[in-house]
Amino acid sequence: MFKFIILTMVLSLAMAWGATNAAELKLGDDAPAFSLPGSDGKTHSLKDFRGKQMIVLAWFPKAFTGG
């Protein structure tokens, strides 16, 4: 559940950030600070996870399918 919350935060940030702002970031730059509400009712911030090892799992259910 916790990993799902982190994945949701990362994907939400990626969608909200948009292509125009992505050009400002360079490889190796720190991610911008952000907070998002989780499905558990708490607000989660990126800074809460600084220094902790995280795994981001992304999948594409329709990748390489005809549907």
CNS distance restraints for C-alpha pairs under 8 A (distance, minus, plus):
assign (resid   1 and name CA) (resid   5 and name CA) 6.42 0.50 0.50
assign (resid   2 and name CA) (resid   6 and name CA) 6.51 0.50 0.50
assign (resid   3 and name CA) (resid   7 and name CA) 6.15 0.50 0.50
assign (resid   3 and name CA) (resid  55 and name CA) 7.60 0.50 0.50
assign (resid   3 and name CA) (resid  56 and name CA) 7.67 0.50 0.50
assign (resid   4 and name CA) (resid   8 and name CA) 6.05 0.50 0.50
assign (resid   5 and name CA) (resid   9 and name CA) 6.18 0.50 0.50
assign (resid   5 and name CA) (resid  38 and name CA) 6.04 0.50 0.50
assign (resid   5 and name CA) (resid  39 and name CA) 7.07 0.50 0.50
assign (resid   6 and name CA) (resid  10 and name CA) 6.22 0.50 0.50
assign (resid   6 and name CA) (resid  56 and name CA) 7.71 0.50 0.50
assign (resid   7 and name CA) (resid  11 and name CA) 6.11 0.50 0.50
assign (resid   7 and name CA) (resid  56 and name CA) 6.05 0.50 0.50
assign (resid   7 and name CA) (resid  57 and name CA) 6.94 0.50 0.50
assign (resid   7 and name CA) (resid  58 and name CA) 7.76 0.50 0.50
assign (resid   8 and name CA) (resid  12 and name CA) 5.95 0.50 0.50
assign (resid   9 and name CA) (resid  13 and name CA) 6.12 0.50 0.50
assign (resid   9 and name CA) (resid  36 and name CA) 6.35 0.50 0.50
assign (resid   9 and name CA) (resid  38 and name CA) 7.80 0.50 0.50
assign (resid  10 and name CA) (resid  14 and name CA) 6.20 0.50 0.50
assign (resid  11 and name CA) (resid  15 and name CA) 6.25 0.50 0.50
assign (resid  12 and name CA) (resid  16 and name CA) 6.05 0.50 0.50
assign (resid  13 and name CA) (resid  17 and name CA) 5.73 0.50 0.50
assign (resid  13 and name CA) (resid  34 and name CA) 7.90 0.50 0.50
assign (resid  14 and name CA) (resid  18 and name CA) 6.72 0.50 0.50
assign (resid  17 and name CA) (resid  21 and name CA) 6.09 0.50 0.50
assign (resid  17 and name CA) (resid  22 and name CA) 6.87 0.50 0.50
assign (resid  18 and name CA) (resid  22 and name CA) 6.48 0.50 0.50
assign (resid  19 and name CA) (resid  23 and name CA) 6.85 0.50 0.50
assign (resid  20 and name CA) (resid  24 and name CA) 7.85 0.50 0.50
assign (resid  21 and name CA) (resid  25 and name CA) 7.39 0.50 0.50
assign (resid  25 and name CA) (resid  29 and name CA) 6.31 0.50 0.50
assign (resid  33 and name CA) (resid  45 and name CA) 7.49 0.50 0.50
assign (resid  33 and name CA) (resid  46 and name CA) 6.13 0.50 0.50
assign (resid  33 and name CA) (resid  47 and name CA) 6.90 0.50 0.50
assign (resid  34 and name CA) (resid  45 and name CA) 5.79 0.50 0.50
assign (resid  34 and name CA) (resid  46 and name CA) 5.91 0.50 0.50
assign (resid  35 and name CA) (resid  43 and name CA) 6.44 0.50 0.50
assign (resid  35 and name CA) (resid  44 and name CA) 5.42 0.50 0.50
assign (resid  35 and name CA) (resid  45 and name CA) 4.10 0.50 0.50
assign (resid  35 and name CA) (resid  46 and name CA) 6.43 0.50 0.50
assign (resid  36 and name CA) (resid  43 and name CA) 5.54 0.50 0.50
assign (resid  36 and name CA) (resid  44 and name CA) 5.51 0.50 0.50
assign (resid  36 and name CA) (resid  45 and name CA) 6.54 0.50 0.50
assign (resid  37 and name CA) (resid  41 and name CA) 6.49 0.50 0.50
assign (resid  37 and name CA) (resid  42 and name CA) 5.81 0.50 0.50
assign (resid  37 and name CA) (resid  43 and name CA) 4.27 0.50 0.50
assign (resid  37 and name CA) (resid  44 and name CA) 6.11 0.50 0.50
assign (resid  38 and name CA) (resid  42 and name CA) 5.52 0.50 0.50
assign (resid  38 and name CA) (resid  43 and name CA) 5.88 0.50 0.50
assign (resid  38 and name CA) (resid  44 and name CA) 6.50 0.50 0.50
assign (resid  44 and name CA) (resid  48 and name CA) 7.25 0.50 0.50
assign (resid  45 and name CA) (resid  49 and name CA) 7.58 0.50 0.50
assign (resid  46 and name CA) (resid  50 and name CA) 6.97 0.50 0.50
assign (resid  62 and name CA) (resid  66 and name CA) 7.94 0.50 0.50
assign (resid  62 and name CA) (resid  67 and name CA) 6.88 0.50 0.50
